Amino acid sequence: MVFGATGSGKSMSLLQLILMFYGQKPRPKVVWIDNGASSQRAIEILGGEFIDLNIQSKMRLNAFDLGPGEKKPTPSKVKLILAVLETILKDDNLVGLPKREKALLEEAIFQCYERIRDRMPTLSDLRAILMAHAVPSMKAYGEILFSWTGDTAYGRLLDGQSNITLSKNLTTIEIKGLESFPELQNVFLLLFTAFIQEQASKDISQPFVLIIDEAWRLFQTP
């Protein structure tokens, strides 16, 4: 972890470390989740990819994605989806959701995978289950998910099949464009870190480094 005041040289120090790391063989993969485009110039010079994520982006990342050949979610995948739902559904003055509600949400997540066989489930599939739920609080959660599904601003980014690939060895994902939408920004941080971890685990022979600017946001959720 790197701490320092604005202008103290955090980004420059990280860029120097990346350049040393990038010169190794086999060539490593570097992903930088940036918040202020401090890495953009260096990434472009080195032939990498700069992805500007904002509310108008046509990118989509599905929380329900599974790895190749997987049919059922692992315990860590279920906990990731629950963490995303907790970020979306909990009131601002609460640390998290009640235990009973979390258990019912977990049951609904498993129902999504049981019912949807021909594709990856989505938030819309989960919302449909919640809207038909016998427990009133679950239906209320389904109503909240309206703003995160379908053709809404958030739904276009999170509801549907993923279209994000990390095709280059150097990639920056700029999230400052989501700064006015802190809940959405926090959700994407959770999903991106999990997505990148899954990508890295596919080929453990290739070195991999993930850099997260403003990583303190990740420590705001259990």
Disulfide bonds with the S-S distance in Angstrom:
none
